[in-house]
Amino acid sequence: MKTPKINIADSQEPAFGYTLSLISGKWKLQIIYHLSRNGAVRYNELQRMLGKITYKTLSTTLKEMVNDGIVLRKEYPQIPPKVEYSLTEKGQTLWPVIQEMCQWGEHNQP
């Protein structure tokens, strides 16, 4: 008998599900981390920081984060086009959570 897959968004704790929907995935926490540490960053620079992330994956992930109000995309009217990504105020409030996660890892890693 197969165990049904639990949908986090359908959790009885809607705040928990909402939070996970904003930070879930392989790259979102890393993007928040790099933007917190480096401020406004251009696309290619962010891609280099992340390492082995494809153009499509980074583009899709950033669009999701912009739509969720976590990341700000600022486009400058110049040629060649210049676009920078940074954390919004809402996104900056996730930094203390990430710091706590890092401290937990430091204390509990083997």
C-alpha positions as CSV (number, residue, x, y, z in Angstrom):
1,M,0.0,0.0,0.0
2,K,1.4,3.4,-1.0
3,T,1.6,6.2,1.6
4,P,-0.1,9.3,0.2
5,K,2.2,12.2,-0.4
6,I,1.6,15.0,2.0
7,N,1.2,18.4,0.5
8,I,2.8,21.0,2.8
9,A,0.5,23.7,1.6
10,D,-2.5,21.6,2.9
11,S,-0.8,21.4,6.4
12,Q,-2.9,22.2,9.4
13,E,-0.4,24.9,10.1
14,P,-0.9,27.4,7.3
15,A,1.9,29.7,8.4
16,F,4.3,26.8,8.3
17,G,3.1,25.8,4.8
18,Y,3.4,29.4,3.6
19,T,6.9,29.8,4.9
20,L,8.0,26.6,3.3
21,S,6.5,27.6,0.0
22,L,8.6,30.7,0.0
23,I,11.9,29.0,0.8
24,S,11.5,25.5,-0.5
25,G,13.6,24.2,-3.3
26,K,17.3,23.6,-3.8
27,W,18.3,27.2,-4.6
28,K,16.1,29.6,-2.8
29,L,17.9,29.6,0.6
30,Q,21.2,29.9,-1.2
31,I,19.9,32.9,-3.2
32,I,18.7,34.6,0.0
33,Y,22.0,33.8,1.6
34,H,24.1,35.4,-1.2
35,L,21.9,38.4,-1.6
36,S,22.0,39.0,2.2
37,R,25.8,38.8,2.2
38,N,26.4,40.8,-1.0
39,G,23.5,43.3,-1.4
40,A,22.4,44.1,-5.0
41,V,23.9,41.5,-7.5
42,R,23.7,41.2,-11.2
43,Y,22.4,37.9,-12.7
44,N,25.7,36.5,-14.0
45,E,27.4,37.4,-10.7
46,L,24.7,35.5,-8.8
47,Q,25.0,32.6,-11.1
48,R,28.8,32.4,-10.5
49,M,28.2,32.5,-6.7
50,L,25.7,29.6,-6.9
51,G,27.9,27.4,-9.0
52,K,26.2,24.6,-10.8
53,I,22.8,26.2,-11.5
54,T,21.4,26.4,-15.0
55,Y,20.3,29.6,-16.6
56,K,16.7,28.4,-16.8
57,T,16.6,27.2,-13.1
58,L,18.0,30.5,-11.8
59,S,15.7,32.5,-14.0
60,T,12.6,30.5,-12.9
61,T,13.6,30.7,-9.3
62,L,14.3,34.4,-9.3
63,K,10.9,35.0,-11.0
64,E,9.1,33.0,-8.3
65,M,11.0,34.9,-5.6
66,V,10.1,38.3,-7.2
67,N,6.5,37.2,-7.4
68,D,6.5,36.2,-3.8
69,G,7.9,39.6,-2.8
70,I,11.2,38.2,-1.5
71,V,13.5,39.5,-4.2
72,L,13.5,42.9,-5.9
73,R,14.4,43.0,-9.6
74,K,15.7,46.4,-10.6
75,E,16.2,47.1,-14.3
76,Y,18.2,50.1,-15.4
77,P,17.3,51.9,-18.7
78,Q,20.7,51.6,-20.5
79,I,22.4,49.8,-23.2
80,P,23.4,47.1,-22.7
81,P,20.6,46.3,-20.3
82,K,21.5,46.1,-16.6
83,V,19.5,44.2,-14.1
84,E,20.2,43.8,-10.4
85,Y,18.6,41.5,-7.8
86,S,18.4,42.3,-4.1
87,L,16.3,41.3,-1.1
88,T,13.1,43.2,-0.4
89,E,12.3,44.2,3.2
90,K,10.3,41.0,3.4
91,G,13.2,39.0,2.1
92,Q,15.6,40.6,4.6
93,T,13.5,39.3,7.5
94,L,14.4,35.8,6.4
95,W,18.1,36.4,7.1
96,P,17.9,35.9,10.9
97,V,16.1,32.6,10.3
98,I,18.9,31.5,8.0
99,Q,21.5,32.6,10.6
100,E,19.7,30.4,13.2
101,M,19.8,27.5,10.8
102,C,23.5,28.0,10.2
103,Q,24.1,28.1,14.0
104,W,22.1,24.9,14.4
105,G,24.2,23.2,11.8
106,E,27.4,24.3,13.5
107,H,26.3,22.8,16.8
108,N,24.9,19.6,15.3
109,Q,27.1,18.6,12.5
110,P,29.2,15.4,13.1
